[in-house]
Amino acid sequence: MVRAQYTAGEISGKQVKGYLEEEGIAPDSKTESYVAVRCEINSWRWAGVPFLLRHGKRLNKKFTEVQVQFRMPPLQLFNKPMD
């Protein structure tokens, strides 16, 4: 997990303030404005599948993305030939 505050910089050629420089924010604030988390589900079906979650204020673009890549399960229960 990563937690942070954004700082002053440039977005699309325009100068932007840092979090602590925003109006109404205390100069000694410890509030996070960005978080990134890598999670996993503890089961055989989801073993080794990372879930990457990121959220923050003042990111350079806004988007939502879901990627799914299927793998063969370790045991085939329903595709056995019938005798």
Backbone hydrogen bonds, N-H to C=O, Kabsch-Sander energy under -0.5 kcal/mol:
donor,donor_aa,acceptor,acceptor_aa,energy
2,V,36,A,-2.6
4,A,34,Y,-2.1
9,G,16,V,-1.8
11,I,14,K,-2.6
14,K,11,I,-1.8
16,V,9,G,-2.8
19,Y,6,Y,-2.3
21,E,18,G,-1.1
22,E,18,G,-0.5
22,E,19,Y,-1.3
25,I,22,E,-1.5
26,A,24,G,-0.5
29,S,26,A,-2.0
33,S,4,A,-2.9
34,Y,4,A,-1.5
35,V,55,H,-2.6
36,A,2,V,-2.3
37,V,53,L,-3.0
39,C,37,V,-0.5
39,C,51,F,-2.8
43,S,41,I,-1.7
47,A,43,S,-0.7
47,A,44,W,-0.5
49,V,46,W,-2.1
51,F,39,C,-2.7
52,L,50,P,-0.5
53,L,37,V,-2.8
53,L,51,F,-0.6
55,H,35,V,-2.3
57,K,33,S,-2.5
59,L,56,G,-0.5
77,L,75,L,-0.8
